[in-house]
Amino acid sequence: MNLLGRKKDNSPPEAGNGSTVAEVSAGEPSVSRVTAPKGRPTPKRNQPRARGPVAPAPMTSAEARKRKKAVRQSLTKEERKADKVTRRAEMAERREKMMSGNDAYLLPRDKGPVRKYVRDLVDARRSLLGLFMPAALVLVFVMLTLPTVQIQYYVQFVMLALVVVMVGDGLLIGRRVTKAVDAKFPDHTESGWKLGFYAASRASQLRRMRAPRPQVERGATVA
């Protein structure tokens, strides 16, 4: 019995013809009805879509400053104040992380376990280099307050002797630090001269002015 609306020529073959519907279907090639892929998935409603061309990245620092200035000029007074407060908070947070020794926020000269080990070695030891800045300030104050020829004559020799002592102590610190680093990090690629200069320059600063701040106490054993 044919269904309503179906043409007669589309009626299935009768069983008396000696072939079944399954045989006819098996003899004819099947037509694929799968939709060809588009090459990329369809984005969902909650996914952001590109809206126009994106400006290329600035090539120079002057161009970056120009763009930043243009963006600030387009903001209102309240928005500029809020942006200033946000930037100050971000800068303070980055500085605090840098001072605490977070490797991700350190300057390139302070990054890495080798430089951290050098800082710990310097911070755990008292050195004459730490007295260089206070002694130099005292000598300059004496020269300014007592501007006599005799005082200046003696201050010159004292300053020269102070420089010689500081240079000698800096060489000793650099040599000791280089040996310790070679023993702990035998595969490091840092040069001894750079490590020695880094250690001496840190030792010449006052402890409270060192950045990042010391992580070990004076007299501590650094393994």
N, C-alpha and C positions, 0 to 999 in steps of 0.2 A: 504494500500500500504506500503510495507516494505521499510525502508531506506536502502541506499547503504552501504554495508559493515556489515550489521547486519545479524546474523545467523537466520535461520528460526525457530529454537526452542525457540528463545527469542522473537518471535512475540507475541503481546498482544492477549489475548483470544477474540474470537468473541462474539458479543452480543447474538448470537443464543444459546449459551451454558447455558443461564439462569443466568449468573453471570457477573457482571461488573468488570472493572479494580479496582474501588474503593473497592469492596468487597474482591477481592483477596489480595489487599494491606492491608486491615484491618485484614484479617485472618492470615497473616504471620507476625512474629516478626520483628520489624525494627532493622536494624544493625546500631549501633552508629559509626560514623566516626570521633569523637572528639579525638584529640591527647592527650594522657595522659600527665599530667604536669610533668616537670623535677625536681620540688622541689625547684627551685630558678629561679628568672627572668634572662633573658639573658642581660648581661651588654651592655650598649651602647658604641659607638666608643669613645666618649669623656670622659668616666668614666675610672679612673685608675684601672689597674689590678695588682694582686700580681705577682711579678717577683722574685721568689725564696724564700728561707726561710729568716725570719727576726731574727736578733741576739737578744737573750734575754737581758732583762734589767740588768744593773750591780747590783751585790748584795752588794758591799761595796763601800765606797768613794774612796778607793785606786784603785779599778778596774775602776771606772768612770774617775778618773784622768788619768789612763793609756790609756784608750780609747781616751780621749780628746787629749792627747799628740800625740798619733798615728795619729789622724786626722789632727792635726796641722802640723806634719812632712810631711804629704802627700801633703800639699798645697805649692804653689809657694811663692816667696817673696812678690809679689804684692798682692796675695790673703791673705797672713798673715797680711799685713799692713791694707788691707781693713777690714779684720775680727777684728783686734784690734781697729780700729776706730769705727766700729759698736758696739762692746762690750762696749767701753767707753761711747758712746752715750746712750746705753740702761741703763748702770749703773747710769749715770747722771739723766736720766729721772726717773728711779725708786727711786733714792734718793730724787729728787725734790717732787715726789708724796708722799713719806714717810714723808718728812718734812712739807708738806702742810696738813697732817692729813688724807690722804686717807686711809681708814680702810683696803683696800685690800693689801696695801704695808707696813703696820706697822708691827713691831715685835710682837710676841705673847704676850709679857707683856703689850703692849699698845693697843691691840685690844679691841673693844667693847664699848658700850655707857657708861658703868660705869667708865672705865678708862678715857675716854674723859671728863666726868663730873668732875672727880678728878683733871685732868690737868687744866681745866678751873677754878676750885676753887683755886688752888695753884697760877696760873698765875695772877689772879685778885687781889691778896693780897701781900703786902710787908711783909717780914718776916726776922727775925734775921738770919735764916739759910742761907739766900742768902749772908750774909757777912762772912760766915765761911771761904771760900776759900781765899778771899782777905786778911782777917786778919791773916790766917795761913801763907800765903806767906810773909806778912810783918814781922811776928815774925821770920820766918826762915831767912829772909834777915838780920834782926838785929843780930841774933846769928852768922851769917857768917861774917858780917862786923865788929862787935864788940865782938871778942871772949875773953872777960874777964870773970873771975869767977863771979864777982858781977852781970854783965848783964845777964849771963846765969841763975843765981839764980833767978832773978826777972822774967825772961821770962818763966821759968818753972811754976811759980804760975799764970802768965797771961794766959798761954796755958791751964792750968787745969781749970781756971775759964771760959775760952772761951768754952771748951768742955762741962762743966756743963750747961752753958747757952744754947748752941746749942742743947743738948739732951733734956732739958726742953721745948724749943720751938718746937722741933720735935714731942714730945709727945702731946703737945697742938694742933699742926696742924693735927696730925693723929686722935686725938679724935674728933675734929671739922669736919673733912672730913668724918669720919665714920658715925657720926650722920646725916650729910647732905645726904649721900648716902642711909642710911636706910630710910630716909623720902621720898626720890625721887624714889628709887627702892626698895620697900619693899620685892620683891620676888627674889632679887639677891642672888647669891651663893658665892660671894667673902667673904673671912674672913676679920675681922676688922684689924688684925695684918698685913696682906698683903697690904691692902689699905693704912693703916697708914704709913707703910714703903715706899710704892710707892710715897705717897704724900711728905714725908719728904726728900726722896732722890732727888725728882725733885726740891723741894724748896731750897735745898742746892746748886744747880747749878746756875751759872750765867744765867740771862734771855736770853742772846743772844746765849748761848751754849746749850739750852734745845732742845731736839729732841723728838717728833716733835715740831716745833716752836710754841710759844704761839698764840692762836687764839682769845684771848680777851685782852683788854687793862687793865692796872692797875687801880683799883678802880671801874671796871665795876661790875654790879650786875649780878650774875649767878643764873638763876632760875632753 
